[in-house]
């Protein structure tokens, strides 16, 4: 999970979503109270779940470690095949806009000639 979260694409996407969420909470007082209540509920459920799951995780720890190592290797291979995962969202959007603009210019030129 940490490796996935550290990918530039995932990390920057989380930053964008977090900023939008914070901005929405600041801009809309009614939504802020709903969001605050939801956050408290999620926090309570997370804490309760963590205390219940901890003994199970301790028992499964060797299996979780093996699965984690396997997942890490798979993620490395995926990163090699999809270099897009190493780019932040802003860079991907910028590259896409440039590509679309370039293609539109090519089409305009072809149509005019």
Biopython code that builds the backbone (N, CA, C, O; Angstrom):
import numpy as np
from Bio.PDB.StructureBuilder import StructureBuilder

atoms = [
    (1, "UNK", "N", (0.832, -1.185, 0.000)),
    (1, "UNK", "CA", (0.000, 0.000, 0.000)),
    (1, "UNK", "C", (0.874, 1.244, 0.000)),
    (1, "UNK", "O", (0.584, 2.218, -0.695)),
    (2, "UNK", "N", (1.952, 1.207, 0.789)),
    (2, "UNK", "CA", (2.852, 2.371, 0.832)),
    (2, "UNK", "C", (3.489, 2.616, -0.527)),
    (2, "UNK", "O", (3.620, 3.762, -0.956)),
    (3, "UNK", "N", (3.885, 1.545, -1.205)),
    (3, "UNK", "CA", (4.512, 1.704, -2.520)),
    (3, "UNK", "C", (3.531, 2.298, -3.523)),
    (3, "UNK", "O", (3.901, 3.165, -4.315)),
    (4, "UNK", "N", (2.306, 1.848, -3.494)),
    (4, "UNK", "CA", (1.286, 2.391, -4.405)),
    (4, "UNK", "C", (1.048, 3.863, -4.080)),
    (4, "UNK", "O", (0.953, 4.695, -4.983)),
    (5, "UNK", "N", (0.953, 4.180, -2.806)),
    (5, "UNK", "CA", (0.716, 5.563, -2.398)),
    (5, "UNK", "C", (1.879, 6.474, -2.785)),
    (5, "UNK", "O", (1.683, 7.672, -2.992)),
    (6, "UNK", "N", (3.083, 5.918, -2.883)),
    (6, "UNK", "CA", (4.252, 6.722, -3.236)),
    (6, "UNK", "C", (4.424, 6.929, -4.737)),
    (6, "UNK", "O", (5.267, 7.725, -5.151)),
    (7, "UNK", "N", (3.648, 6.234, -5.556)),
    (7, "UNK", "CA", (3.713, 6.471, -6.995)),
    (7, "UNK", "C", (3.299, 7.912, -7.273)),
    (7, "UNK", "O", (2.335, 8.408, -6.689)),
    (8, "UNK", "N", (4.024, 8.581, -8.161)),
    (8, "UNK", "CA", (3.736, 9.988, -8.442)),
    (8, "UNK", "C", (2.291, 10.216, -8.861)),
    (8, "UNK", "O", (1.647, 11.162, -8.407)),
    (9, "UNK", "N", (1.787, 9.350, -9.723)),
    (9, "UNK", "CA", (0.414, 9.501, -10.196)),
    (9, "UNK", "C", (-0.580, 9.405, -9.041)),
    (9, "UNK", "O", (-1.480, 10.237, -8.925)),
    (10, "UNK", "N", (-0.423, 8.410, -8.200)),
    (10, "UNK", "CA", (-1.349, 8.201, -7.081)),
    (10, "UNK", "C", (-1.208, 9.321, -6.057)),
    (10, "UNK", "O", (-2.203, 9.867, -5.582)),
    (11, "UNK", "N", (0.026, 9.657, -5.724)),
    (11, "UNK", "CA", (0.278, 10.698, -4.738)),
    (11, "UNK", "C", (-0.290, 12.040, -5.177)),
    (11, "UNK", "O", (-0.956, 12.724, -4.399)),
    (12, "UNK", "N", (-0.025, 12.416, -6.426)),
    (12, "UNK", "CA", (-0.524, 13.710, -6.897)),
    (12, "UNK", "C", (-2.040, 13.702, -7.037)),
    (12, "UNK", "O", (-2.685, 14.721, -6.790)),
    (13, "UNK", "N", (-2.621, 12.570, -7.428)),
    (13, "UNK", "CA", (-4.080, 12.471, -7.514)),
    (13, "UNK", "C", (-4.705, 12.631, -6.124)),
    (13, "UNK", "O", (-5.729, 13.296, -5.973)),
    (14, "UNK", "N", (-4.089, 12.024, -5.124)),
    (14, "UNK", "CA", (-4.584, 12.174, -3.751)),
    (14, "UNK", "C", (-4.482, 13.625, -3.291)),
    (14, "UNK", "O", (-5.373, 14.126, -2.605)),
    (15, "UNK", "N", (-3.402, 14.298, -3.666)),
    (15, "UNK", "CA", (-3.239, 15.713, -3.313)),
    (15, "UNK", "C", (-4.332, 16.565, -3.952)),
    (15, "UNK", "O", (-4.893, 17.451, -3.307)),
    (16, "UNK", "N", (-4.633, 16.294, -5.223)),
    (16, "UNK", "CA", (-5.674, 17.047, -5.938)),
    (16, "UNK", "C", (-7.035, 16.821, -5.280)),
    (16, "UNK", "O", (-7.784, 17.771, -5.058)),
    (17, "UNK", "N", (-7.350, 15.577, -4.972)),
    (17, "UNK", "CA", (-8.632, 15.260, -4.345)),
    (17, "UNK", "C", (-8.709, 15.878, -2.950)),
    (17, "UNK", "O", (-9.749, 16.409, -2.559)),
    (18, "UNK", "N", (-7.625, 15.809, -2.212)),
    (18, "UNK", "CA", (-7.597, 16.378, -0.868)),
    (18, "UNK", "C", (-7.795, 17.892, -0.905)),
    (18, "UNK", "O", (-8.538, 18.441, -0.091)),
    (19, "UNK", "N", (-7.139, 18.563, -1.839)),
    (19, "UNK", "CA", (-7.292, 20.012, -1.967)),
    (19, "UNK", "C", (-8.729, 20.369, -2.354)),
    (19, "UNK", "O", (-9.292, 21.328, -1.826)),
    (20, "UNK", "N", (-9.320, 19.608, -3.266)),
    (20, "UNK", "CA", (-10.703, 19.864, -3.677)),
    (20, "UNK", "C", (-11.660, 19.640, -2.504)),
    (20, "UNK", "O", (-12.605, 20.405, -2.310)),
    (21, "UNK", "N", (-11.410, 18.599, -1.734)),
    (21, "UNK", "CA", (-12.243, 18.300, -0.567)),
    (21, "UNK", "C", (-12.154, 19.434, 0.454)),
    (21, "UNK", "O", (-13.173, 19.899, 0.964)),
    (22, "UNK", "N", (-10.937, 19.871, 0.747)),
    (22, "UNK", "CA", (-10.739, 20.954, 1.719)),
    (22, "UNK", "C", (-11.386, 22.247, 1.232)),
    (22, "UNK", "O", (-12.015, 22.964, 2.010)),
    (23, "UNK", "N", (-11.230, 22.535, -0.032)),
    (23, "UNK", "CA", (-11.824, 23.745, -0.606)),
    (23, "UNK", "C", (-13.344, 23.695, -0.533)),
    (23, "UNK", "O", (-13.992, 24.692, -0.217)),
    (24, "UNK", "N", (-13.905, 22.530, -0.827)),
    (24, "UNK", "CA", (-15.362, 22.375, -0.772)),
    (24, "UNK", "C", (-15.864, 22.563, 0.656)),
    (24, "UNK", "O", (-16.886, 23.211, 0.879)),
    (25, "UNK", "N", (-15.147, 21.997, 1.614)),
    (25, "UNK", "CA", (-15.538, 22.147, 3.015)),
    (25, "UNK", "C", (-15.500, 23.612, 3.434)),
    (25, "UNK", "O", (-16.377, 24.071, 4.166)),
    (26, "UNK", "N", (-14.495, 24.341, 2.978)),
    (26, "UNK", "CA", (-14.365, 25.749, 3.341)),
    (26, "UNK", "C", (-15.434, 26.608, 2.662)),
    (26, "UNK", "O", (-15.921, 27.575, 3.248)),
    (27, "UNK", "N", (-15.789, 26.261, 1.454)),
    (27, "UNK", "CA", (-16.718, 27.074, 0.669)),
    (27, "UNK", "C", (-18.187, 26.851, 1.020)),
    (27, "UNK", "O", (-19.015, 27.738, 0.813)),
    (28, "UNK", "N", (-18.509, 25.693, 1.541)),
    (28, "UNK", "CA", (-19.916, 25.337, 1.787)),
    (28, "UNK", "C", (-20.099, 24.898, 3.243)),
    (28, "UNK", "O", (-19.808, 23.751, 3.583)),
    (29, "UNK", "N", (-20.576, 25.795, 4.097)),
    (29, "UNK", "CA", (-20.711, 25.474, 5.532)),
    (29, "UNK", "C", (-21.605, 24.272, 5.822)),
    (29, "UNK", "O", (-21.346, 23.523, 6.764)),
    (30, "UNK", "N", (-22.659, 24.081, 5.018)),
    (30, "UNK", "CA", (-23.548, 22.941, 5.261)),
    (30, "UNK", "C", (-22.841, 21.623, 4.955)),
    (30, "UNK", "O", (-22.988, 20.641, 5.682)),
    (31, "UNK", "N", (-22.080, 21.620, 3.877)),
    (31, "UNK", "CA", (-21.310, 20.414, 3.542)),
    (31, "UNK", "C", (-20.222, 20.165, 4.581)),
    (31, "UNK", "O", (-19.896, 19.015, 4.875)),
    (32, "UNK", "N", (-19.663, 21.229, 5.134)),
    (32, "UNK", "CA", (-18.616, 21.076, 6.145)),
    (32, "UNK", "C", (-19.118, 20.267, 7.326)),
    (32, "UNK", "O", (-18.427, 19.367, 7.805)),
    (33, "UNK", "N", (-20.328, 20.584, 7.803)),
    (33, "UNK", "CA", (-20.844, 19.849, 8.970)),
    (33, "UNK", "C", (-21.111, 18.387, 8.624)),
    (33, "UNK", "O", (-20.872, 17.506, 9.450)),
    (34, "UNK", "N", (-21.602, 18.118, 7.413)),
    (34, "UNK", "CA", (-21.825, 16.738, 6.979)),
    (34, "UNK", "C", (-20.498, 15.996, 6.867)),
    (34, "UNK", "O", (-20.373, 14.855, 7.312)),
    (35, "UNK", "N", (-19.496, 16.662, 6.259)),
    (35, "UNK", "CA", (-18.175, 16.041, 6.095)),
    (35, "UNK", "C", (-17.517, 15.778, 7.445)),
    (35, "UNK", "O", (-16.914, 14.725, 7.653)),
    (36, "UNK", "N", (-17.636, 16.743, 8.367)),
    (36, "UNK", "CA", (-17.053, 16.553, 9.699)),
    (36, "UNK", "C", (-17.679, 15.350, 10.404)),
    (36, "UNK", "O", (-16.978, 14.556, 11.032)),
    (37, "UNK", "N", (-18.991, 15.222, 10.296)),
    (37, "UNK", "CA", (-19.672, 14.084, 10.926)),
    (37, "UNK", "C", (-19.233, 12.771, 10.278)),
    (37, "UNK", "O", (-19.002, 11.777, 10.967)),
    (38, "UNK", "N", (-19.120, 12.777, 8.953)),
    (38, "UNK", "CA", (-18.682, 11.563, 8.245)),
    (38, "UNK", "C", (-17.252, 11.201, 8.639)),
    (38, "UNK", "O", (-16.941, 10.026, 8.836)),
    (39, "UNK", "N", (-16.387, 12.197, 8.753)),
    (39, "UNK", "CA", (-14.994, 11.943, 9.148)),
    (39, "UNK", "C", (-14.920, 11.328, 10.536)),
    (39, "UNK", "O", (-14.151, 10.393, 10.759)),
    (40, "UNK", "N", (-15.710, 11.841, 11.472)),
    (40, "UNK", "CA", (-15.722, 11.296, 12.834)),
    (40, "UNK", "C", (-16.226, 9.847, 12.832)),
    (40, "UNK", "O", (-15.701, 8.999, 13.553)),
    (41, "UNK", "N", (-17.242, 9.578, 12.021)),
    (41, "UNK", "CA", (-17.769, 8.214, 11.921)),
    (41, "UNK", "C", (-16.741, 7.258, 11.356)),
    (41, "UNK", "O", (-16.564, 6.154, 11.870)),
    (42, "UNK", "N", (-16.066, 7.673, 10.304)),
    (42, "UNK", "CA", (-15.034, 6.827, 9.690)),
    (42, "UNK", "C", (-13.887, 6.598, 10.664)),
    (42, "UNK", "O", (-13.350, 5.493, 10.750)),
    (43, "UNK", "N", (-13.515, 7.633, 11.392)),
    (43, "UNK", "CA", (-12.434, 7.496, 12.368)),
    (43, "UNK", "C", (-12.816, 6.499, 13.466)),
    (43, "UNK", "O", (-11.997, 5.667, 13.855)),
    (44, "UNK", "N", (-14.038, 6.575, 13.962)),
    (44, "UNK", "CA", (-14.496, 5.644, 15.004)),
    (44, "UNK", "C", (-14.514, 4.206, 14.502)),
    (44, "UNK", "O", (-14.065, 3.292, 15.193)),
    (45, "UNK", "N", (-15.037, 4.015, 13.292)),
    (45, "UNK", "CA", (-15.088, 2.665, 12.709)),
    (45, "UNK", "C", (-13.680, 2.140, 12.478)),
    (45, "UNK", "O", (-13.411, 0.963, 12.718)),
    (46, "UNK", "N", (-12.781, 2.998, 12.016)),
    (46, "UNK", "CA", (-11.394, 2.580, 11.769)),
    (46, "UNK", "C", (-10.715, 2.136, 13.053)),
    (46, "UNK", "O", (-10.021, 1.119, 13.078)),
    (47, "UNK", "N", (-10.916, 2.896, 14.112)),
    (47, "UNK", "CA", (-10.302, 2.539, 15.388)),
    (47, "UNK", "C", (-10.862, 1.221, 15.916)),
    (47, "UNK", "O", (-10.106, 0.378, 16.398)),
    (48, "UNK", "N", (-12.166, 1.038, 15.830)),
    (48, "UNK", "CA", (-12.788, -0.202, 16.304)),
    (48, "UNK", "C", (-12.313, -1.390, 15.472)),
    (48, "UNK", "O", (-12.019, -2.456, 16.011)),
    (49, "UNK", "N", (-12.240, -1.201, 14.170)),
    (49, "UNK", "CA", (-11.800, -2.275, 13.278)),
    (49, "UNK", "C", (-10.346, -2.635, 13.546)),
    (49, "UNK", "O", (-9.989, -3.813, 13.585)),
    (50, "UNK", "N", (-9.511, -1.624, 13.730)),
    (50, "UNK", "CA", (-8.082, -1.873, 13.968)),
    (50, "UNK", "C", (-7.879, -2.720, 15.218)),
    (50, "UNK", "O", (-7.047, -3.627, 15.218)),
    (51, "UNK", "N", (-8.623, -2.437, 16.281)),
    (51, "UNK", "CA", (-8.446, -3.220, 17.508)),
    (51, "UNK", "C", (-8.910, -4.664, 17.333)),
    (51, "UNK", "O", (-8.347, -5.574, 17.943)),
    (52, "UNK", "N", (-9.927, -4.878, 16.511)),
    (52, "UNK", "CA", (-10.423, -6.235, 16.278)),
    (52, "UNK", "C", (-9.529, -7.017, 15.318)),
    (52, "UNK", "O", (-9.353, -8.226, 15.469)),
    (53, "UNK", "N", (-8.981, -6.335, 14.353)),
    (53, "UNK", "CA", (-8.213, -6.994, 13.301)),
    (53, "UNK", "C", (-6.776, -7.279, 13.732)),
    (53, "UNK", "O", (-6.144, -8.195, 13.205)),
    (54, "UNK", "N", (-6.262, -6.519, 14.668)),
    (54, "UNK", "CA", (-4.859, -6.661, 15.076)),
    (54, "UNK", "C", (-4.467, -8.095, 15.444)),
    (54, "UNK", "O", (-3.425, -8.559, 14.980)),
    (55, "UNK", "N", (-5.244, -8.818, 16.253)),
    (55, "UNK", "CA", (-4.861, -10.208, 16.565)),
    (55, "UNK", "C", (-4.818, -11.110, 15.325)),
    (55, "UNK", "O", (-3.956, -11.981, 15.213)),
    (56, "UNK", "N", (-5.742, -10.897, 14.412)),
    (56, "UNK", "CA", (-5.775, -11.697, 13.186)),
    (56, "UNK", "C", (-4.548, -11.397, 12.338)),
    (56, "UNK", "O", (-3.924, -12.308, 11.793)),
    (57, "UNK", "N", (-4.201, -10.111, 12.226)),
    (57, "UNK", "CA", (-3.028, -9.727, 11.441)),
    (57, "UNK", "C", (-1.744, -10.310, 12.040)),
    (57, "UNK", "O", (-0.845, -10.718, 11.305)),
    (58, "UNK", "N", (-1.662, -10.346, 13.345)),
    (58, "UNK", "CA", (-0.481, -10.913, 13.987)),
    (58, "UNK", "C", (-0.329, -12.392, 13.615)),
    (58, "UNK", "O", (0.784, -12.868, 13.389)),
    (59, "UNK", "N", (-1.436, -13.104, 13.554)),
    (59, "UNK", "CA", (-1.420, -14.525, 13.190)),
    (59, "UNK", "C", (-1.041, -14.714, 11.716)),
    (59, "UNK", "O", (-0.312, -15.643, 11.368)),
    (60, "UNK", "N", (-1.536, -13.838, 10.877)),
    (60, "UNK", "CA", (-1.313, -13.962, 9.436)),
    (60, "UNK", "C", (-0.046, -13.261, 8.953)),
    (60, "UNK", "O", (0.229, -13.253, 7.753)),
    (61, "UNK", "N", (0.722, -12.679, 9.856)),
    (61, "UNK", "CA", (1.863, -11.847, 9.480)),
    (61, "UNK", "C", (2.825, -12.498, 8.490)),
    (61, "UNK", "O", (3.236, -11.824, 7.545)),
    (62, "UNK", "N", (3.210, -13.763, 8.644)),
    (62, "UNK", "CA", (4.108, -14.368, 7.650)),
    (62, "UNK", "C", (3.485, -14.420, 6.248)),
    (62, "UNK", "O", (4.177, -14.220, 5.250)),
    (63, "UNK", "N", (2.202, -14.684, 6.184)),
    (63, "UNK", "CA", (1.518, -14.749, 4.893)),
    (63, "UNK", "C", (1.390, -13.351, 4.280)),
    (63, "UNK", "O", (1.539, -13.172, 3.071)),
    (64, "UNK", "N", (1.114, -12.373, 5.132)),
    (64, "UNK", "CA", (1.003, -10.988, 4.664)),
    (64, "UNK", "C", (2.353, -10.513, 4.138)),
    (64, "UNK", "O", (2.404, -9.813, 3.128)),
    (65, "UNK", "N", (3.435, -10.876, 4.796)),
    (65, "UNK", "CA", (4.773, -10.479, 4.350)),
    (65, "UNK", "C", (5.086, -11.083, 2.983)),
    (65, "UNK", "O", (5.630, -10.400, 2.115)),
    (66, "UNK", "N", (4.747, -12.348, 2.787)),
    (66, "UNK", "CA", (4.983, -13.000, 1.499)),
    (66, "UNK", "C", (4.138, -12.348, 0.405)),
    (66, "UNK", "O", (4.626, -12.101, -0.699)),
    (67, "UNK", "N", (2.883, -12.072, 0.712)),
    (67, "UNK", "CA", (2.007, -11.415, -0.270)),
    (67, "UNK", "C", (2.501, -10.014, -0.580)),
    (67, "UNK", "O", (2.422, -9.565, -1.723)),
    (68, "UNK", "N", (3.005, -9.330, 0.418)),
    (68, "UNK", "CA", (3.534, -7.980, 0.226)),
    (68, "UNK", "C", (4.747, -7.988, -0.690)),
    (68, "UNK", "O", (4.879, -7.131, -1.564)),
    (69, "UNK", "N", (5.631, -8.955, -0.487)),
    (69, "UNK", "CA", (6.820, -9.064, -1.337)),
    (69, "UNK", "C", (6.421, -9.371, -2.782)),
    (69, "UNK", "O", (6.973, -8.792, -3.717)),
    (70, "UNK", "N", (5.479, -10.265, -2.959)),
    (70, "UNK", "CA", (4.990, -10.623, -4.295)),
    (70, "UNK", "C", (4.339, -9.404, -4.965)),
    (70, "UNK", "O", (4.576, -9.134, -6.142)),
    (71, "UNK", "N", (3.525, -8.682, -4.209)),
    (71, "UNK", "CA", (2.862, -7.494, -4.738)),
    (71, "UNK", "C", (3.877, -6.416, -5.106)),
    (71, "UNK", "O", (3.710, -5.710, -6.100)),
    (72, "UNK", "N", (4.919, -6.295, -4.306)),
    (72, "UNK", "CA", (5.961, -5.304, -4.585)),
    (72, "UNK", "C", (6.670, -5.596, -5.899)),
    (72, "UNK", "O", (6.931, -4.690, -6.690)),
    (73, "UNK", "N", (6.978, -6.867, -6.124)),
    (73, "UNK", "CA", (7.616, -7.254, -7.383)),
    (73, "UNK", "C", (6.687, -6.984, -8.566)),
    (73, "UNK", "O", (7.126, -6.496, -9.607)),
    (74, "UNK", "N", (5.411, -7.301, -8.401)),
    (74, "UNK", "CA", (4.435, -7.038, -9.452)),
    (74, "UNK", "C", (4.295, -5.552, -9.737)),
    (74, "UNK", "O", (4.159, -5.140, -10.889)),
    (75, "UNK", "N", (4.329, -4.758, -8.687)),
    (75, "UNK", "CA", (4.232, -3.313, -8.845)),
    (75, "UNK", "C", (5.460, -2.753, -9.570)),
    (75, "UNK", "O", (5.342, -1.840, -10.389)),
    (76, "UNK", "N", (6.625, -3.300, -9.266)),
    (76, "UNK", "CA", (7.843, -2.882, -9.970)),
    (76, "UNK", "C", (7.730, -3.173, -11.466)),
    (76, "UNK", "O", (8.078, -2.331, -12.294)),
    (77, "UNK", "N", (7.245, -4.359, -11.807)),
    (77, "UNK", "CA", (7.075, -4.718, -13.220)),
    (77, "UNK", "C", (6.043, -3.816, -13.888)),
    (77, "UNK", "O", (6.223, -3.392, -15.030)),
    (78, "UNK", "N", (4.966, -3.528, -13.172)),
    (78, "UNK", "CA", (3.935, -2.645, -13.711)),
    (78, "UNK", "C", (4.506, -1.248, -13.956)),
    (78, "UNK", "O", (4.202, -0.619, -14.970)),
    (79, "UNK", "N", (5.324, -0.773, -13.036)),
    (79, "UNK", "CA", (5.961, 0.533, -13.188)),
    (79, "UNK", "C", (6.872, 0.593, -14.394)),
    (79, "UNK", "O", (6.975, 1.633, -15.046)),
    (80, "UNK", "N", (7.542, -0.523, -14.701)),
    (80, "UNK", "CA", (8.408, -0.581, -15.884)),
    (80, "UNK", "C", (7.585, -0.523, -17.162)),
    (80, "UNK", "O", (7.979, 0.127, -18.130)),
    (81, "UNK", "N", (6.440, -1.203, -17.163)),
    (81, "UNK", "CA", (5.606, -1.265, -18.360)),
    (81, "UNK", "C", (4.744, -0.019, -18.533)),
    (81, "UNK", "O", (4.372, 0.326, -19.655)),
    (82, "UNK", "N", (4.426, 0.651, -17.441)),
    (82, "UNK", "CA", (3.592, 1.853, -17.490)),
    (82, "UNK", "C", (4.317, 3.029, -16.829)),
    (82, "UNK", "O", (4.048, 3.347, -15.671)),
    (83, "UNK", "N", (5.221, 3.668, -17.546)),
    (83, "UNK", "CA", (5.960, 4.790, -16.963)),
    (83, "UNK", "C", (5.045, 5.953, -16.570)),
    (83, "UNK", "O", (5.445, 6.846, -15.823)),
    (84, "UNK", "N", (3.827, 5.928, -17.080)),
    (84, "UNK", "CA", (2.839, 6.940, -16.734)),
    (84, "UNK", "C", (2.620, 7.007, -15.219)),
    (84, "UNK", "O", (2.314, 8.069, -14.677)),
    (85, "UNK", "N", (2.778, 5.867, -14.544)),
    (85, "UNK", "CA", (2.569, 5.826, -13.092)),
    (85, "UNK", "C", (3.582, 6.671, -12.329)),
    (85, "UNK", "O", (3.348, 7.023, -11.173)),
    (86, "UNK", "N", (4.700, 6.997, -12.961)),
    (86, "UNK", "CA", (5.744, 7.770, -12.306)),
    (86, "UNK", "C", (5.564, 9.276, -12.504)),
    (86, "UNK", "O", (6.343, 10.072, -11.979)),
    (87, "UNK", "N", (4.530, 9.664, -13.266)),
    (87, "UNK", "CA", (4.288, 11.086, -13.537)),
    (87, "UNK", "C", (3.151, 11.605, -12.669)),
    (87, "UNK", "O", (2.201, 10.876, -12.383)),
    (88, "UNK", "N", (3.247, 12.870, -12.246)),
    (88, "UNK", "CA", (2.127, 13.453, -11.493)),
    (88, "UNK", "C", (0.950, 13.764, -12.424)),
    (88, "UNK", "O", (1.124, 13.884, -13.637)),
    (89, "UNK", "N", (-0.230, 13.890, -11.851)),
    (89, "UNK", "CA", (-1.443, 14.138, -12.617)),
    (89, "UNK", "C", (-1.289, 15.384, -13.490)),
    (89, "UNK", "O", (-1.690, 15.387, -14.654)),
    (90, "UNK", "N", (-0.709, 16.437, -12.923)),
    (90, "UNK", "CA", (-0.566, 17.690, -13.667)),
    (90, "UNK", "C", (0.250, 17.474, -14.942)),
    (90, "UNK", "O", (-0.082, 18.027, -15.991)),
    (91, "UNK", "N", (1.304, 16.682, -14.857)),
    (91, "UNK", "CA", (2.143, 16.407, -16.023)),
    (91, "UNK", "C", (1.377, 15.600, -17.064)),
    (91, "UNK", "O", (1.493, 15.862, -18.261)),
    (92, "UNK", "N", (0.606, 14.636, -16.622)),
    (92, "UNK", "CA", (-0.181, 13.819, -17.544)),
    (92, "UNK", "C", (-1.209, 14.694, -18.263)),
    (92, "UNK", "O", (-1.389, 14.574, -19.475)),
    (93, "UNK", "N", (-1.883, 15.572, -17.519)),
    (93, "UNK", "CA", (-2.859, 16.468, -18.138)),
    (93, "UNK", "C", (-2.196, 17.402, -19.137)),
    (93, "UNK", "O", (-2.716, 17.628, -20.230)),
    (94, "UNK", "N", (-1.052, 17.939, -18.759)),
    (94, "UNK", "CA", (-0.323, 18.837, -19.657)),
    (94, "UNK", "C", (0.098, 18.112, -20.935)),
    (94, "UNK", "O", (-0.083, 18.634, -22.035)),
    (95, "UNK", "N", (0.655, 16.923, -20.792)),
    (95, "UNK", "CA", (1.071, 16.132, -21.950)),
    (95, "UNK", "C", (-0.125, 15.808, -22.850)),
    (95, "UNK", "O", (-0.019, 15.861, -24.076)),
    (96, "UNK", "N", (-1.252, 15.475, -22.240)),
    (96, "UNK", "CA", (-2.456, 15.133, -23.000)),
    (96, "UNK", "C", (-2.966, 16.346, -23.769)),
    (96, "UNK", "O", (-3.350, 16.230, -24.933)),
    (97, "UNK", "N", (-2.972, 17.515, -23.116)),
    (97, "UNK", "CA", (-3.408, 18.739, -23.791)),
    (97, "UNK", "C", (-2.510, 19.046, -24.978)),
    (97, "UNK", "O", (-2.991, 19.415, -26.050)),
    (98, "UNK", "N", (-1.201, 18.893, -24.786)),
    (98, "UNK", "CA", (-0.256, 19.140, -25.883)),
    (98, "UNK", "C", (-0.502, 18.166, -27.041)),
    (98, "UNK", "O", (-0.495, 18.561, -28.207)),
    (99, "UNK", "N", (-0.715, 16.916, -26.712)),
    (99, "UNK", "CA", (-0.960, 15.910, -27.745)),
    (99, "UNK", "C", (-2.244, 16.218, -28.517)),
    (99, "UNK", "O", (-2.263, 16.156, -29.747)),
    (100, "UNK", "N", (-3.305, 16.548, -27.799)),
    (100, "UNK", "CA", (-4.580, 16.859, -28.449)),
    (100, "UNK", "C", (-4.429, 18.106, -29.318)),
    (100, "UNK", "O", (-4.903, 18.129, -30.454)),
    (101, "UNK", "N", (-3.776, 19.135, -28.797)),
    (101, "UNK", "CA", (-3.574, 20.359, -29.575)),
    (101, "UNK", "C", (-2.789, 20.074, -30.842)),
    (101, "UNK", "O", (-3.113, 20.588, -31.912)),
    (102, "UNK", "N", (-1.763, 19.258, -30.718)),
    (102, "UNK", "CA", (-0.940, 18.889, -31.869)),
    (102, "UNK", "C", (-1.771, 18.159, -32.918)),
    (102, "UNK", "O", (-1.674, 18.455, -34.108)),
    (103, "UNK", "N", (-2.585, 17.207, -32.476)),
    (103, "UNK", "CA", (-3.421, 16.434, -33.406)),
    (103, "UNK", "C", (-4.471, 17.324, -34.075)),
    (103, "UNK", "O", (-4.741, 17.181, -35.267)),
    (104, "UNK", "N", (-5.055, 18.235, -33.311)),
    (104, "UNK", "CA", (-6.057, 19.141, -33.872)),
    (104, "UNK", "C", (-5.400, 20.033, -34.926)),
    (104, "UNK", "O", (-5.976, 20.275, -35.987)),
    (105, "UNK", "N", (-4.195, 20.519, -34.631)),
    (105, "UNK", "CA", (-3.476, 21.356, -35.596)),
    (105, "UNK", "C", (-3.181, 20.566, -36.873)),
    (105, "UNK", "O", (-3.303, 21.101, -37.976)),
    (106, "UNK", "N", (-2.799, 19.310, -36.727)),
    (106, "UNK", "CA", (-2.531, 18.461, -37.888)),
    (106, "UNK", "C", (-3.791, 18.261, -38.731)),
    (106, "UNK", "O", (-3.740, 18.305, -39.960)),
    (107, "UNK", "N", (-4.917, 18.041, -38.060)),
    (107, "UNK", "CA", (-6.189, 17.838, -38.759)),
    (107, "UNK", "C", (-6.596, 19.126, -39.484)),
    (107, "UNK", "O", (-7.041, 19.079, -40.631)),
    (108, "UNK", "N", (-6.441, 20.282, -38.811)),
    (108, "UNK", "CA", (-6.775, 21.556, -39.439)),
    (108, "UNK", "C", (-5.929, 21.772, -40.686)),
    (108, "UNK", "O", (-6.430, 22.202, -41.725)),
    (109, "UNK", "N", (-4.661, 21.472, -40.571)),
    (109, "UNK", "CA", (-3.750, 21.643, -41.712)),
    (109, "UNK", "C", (-4.129, 20.701, -42.854)),
    (109, "UNK", "O", (-4.110, 21.095, -44.020)),
    (110, "UNK", "N", (-4.471, 19.465, -42.519)),
    (110, "UNK", "CA", (-4.861, 18.505, -43.559)),
    (110, "UNK", "C", (-6.152, 18.937, -44.246)),
    (110, "UNK", "O", (-6.272, 18.809, -45.464)),
    (111, "UNK", "N", (-7.104, 19.438, -43.496)),
    (111, "UNK", "CA", (-8.388, 19.864, -44.055)),
    (111, "UNK", "C", (-8.188, 21.103, -44.932)),
    (111, "UNK", "O", (-8.787, 21.208, -46.002)),
    (112, "UNK", "N", (-7.357, 22.033, -44.487)),
    (112, "UNK", "CA", (-7.160, 23.265, -45.256)),
    (112, "UNK", "C", (-6.371, 23.025, -46.529)),
    (112, "UNK", "O", (-6.537, 23.754, -47.507)),
    (113, "UNK", "N", (-5.516, 22.013, -46.531)),
    (113, "UNK", "CA", (-4.759, 21.739, -47.750)),
    (113, "UNK", "C", (-5.562, 20.844, -48.660)),
    (113, "UNK", "O", (-5.100, 20.493, -49.746)),
]
sb = StructureBuilder()
sb.init_structure("model")
sb.init_model(0)
sb.init_chain("A")
sb.init_seg("    ")
for serial, (resi, resn, name, xyz) in enumerate(atoms, 1):
    if name == "N":
        sb.init_residue(resn, " ", resi, " ")
    sb.init_atom(name, np.array(xyz, "f"), 0.0, 1.0, " ", f" {name:<3s}", serial, name[0])
structure = sb.get_structure()
